[in-house]
Amino acid sequence: MRLIGMAERALELLITRSLTRTAFGGLLASKGALLKDIADSRIEIDSCRLLCLQAAAMIDSVGAKLAAQQIGMIKVMAPVRQQENM
């Protein structure tokens, strides 16, 4: 969850910078490619957060042994998302 918080902060900084920086005669925030990247980042952060919350709920209700699949998905989520962006 700490990494999710760091990702949230990075997204906030990205949005703030895109609203203040100009390129090619206009704000970066008005460029479609950047808006798509911001939207994709929001989706990825929210999906990671939901996976963490689902795994935590399963650990509380059925135990860590039965929640192993959800825990594994969390461990895989960050590296997979990083490779997709390369």
PyMOL commands that set and color helices and strands:
alter all, ss='L'
color gray80, all
select helices_A, chain A and resi 2-20+28-30+32-62+68-84
alter helices_A, ss='H'
color red, helices_A
select strands_A, chain A and resi 22-23+26-27
alter strands_A, ss='S'
color yellow, strands_A
deselect
rebuild
show_as cartoon
